[in-house]
């Protein structure tokens, strides 16, 4: 009598030791139900399963044995398998942890845990940014010693993208914000008969704060995301690895031209933002507050001080350095997938805008304390 084509899975005790059971038969998808029933029927004293006598084994059988070991708290590494099945078992062990995560918990302990992980991740990002700043600075100084490393064509190209292409947007938004600030200030100052002080309100706010802040936020959303997407796409296509293989430095080739372009263009964009913000206030003063343009400009000349202009312009290089470094660093941290590019692009925009606002608050407090 010939053996059946498919032998059902069986479990028996080969010796006097009840904690060690031997598996026989076919532990495959066709017998998934029988496998579950056999494993559920094993005595609680079971410690080791010997599958060396199993004739056929597929991924279903291995997964059910792994889940059985997890339910019983057994060491799956101690299970015995035939050498023919060892490669399959090892492969399934490697990917067994890549299952979807469970449902998110909303308790207090889970919220505190997520907060702790977020703080730890943000701290790592800060350390990475500081280290990346140091590396970029060292290689920028090396470029000064070795001018052949400088990439003028790439730098001019990024200056056009960062500065010239963003000028219309910066000018339009700052003009509108200047008009809004003048309207809001006039609505309050009108009650005191002091509408003329709208000139000082618009002038000082745009020279010290709004001009550089609006230009930096626009660049953080427009340029930092572009830097991250461009470098991240190169990472995902392994172009950055190819650059290193050819003996070139990605910092010299990709980072320094973008950093220099942002350092040069953001102060110029800040100046444009200041001018158009003042023009927005002038327009509202002339057509909404009945302040003649000549009187508006005369009062601006009498009340405006150069130190306000210098305070706003001094912030621009610091903001430019933060925006460009974050955009380049996030691009280099892309892991090679399209999803990673999107996540890093979003992260670069959020980090850039947040850091610009934090630095602006620090500068405002510092200048106020020193009386400048």
Secondary structure as UniProt FT lines:
FT   STRAND          10..12
FT   TURN            18..19
FT   STRAND          20..27
FT   HELIX           29..31
FT   HELIX           32..40
FT   TURN            44..45
FT   STRAND          48..51
FT   TURN            52..53
FT   STRAND          54..57
FT   HELIX           59..72
FT   HELIX           76..78
FT   STRAND          80..81
FT   HELIX           83..85
FT   HELIX           86..95
FT   TURN            96..97
FT   HELIX           108..145
FT   HELIX           147..149
FT   HELIX           152..159
FT   HELIX           160..164
FT   HELIX           165..189
FT   HELIX           190..192
FT   HELIX           195..197
FT   HELIX           198..205
FT   HELIX           206..210
FT   HELIX           211..219
FT   HELIX           220..224
FT   HELIX           225..236
FT   TURN            237..238
FT   HELIX           239..245
FT   TURN            246..247
FT   HELIX           251..255
FT   HELIX           256..287
FT   HELIX           293..303
FT   HELIX           306..332
FT   HELIX           338..370
//
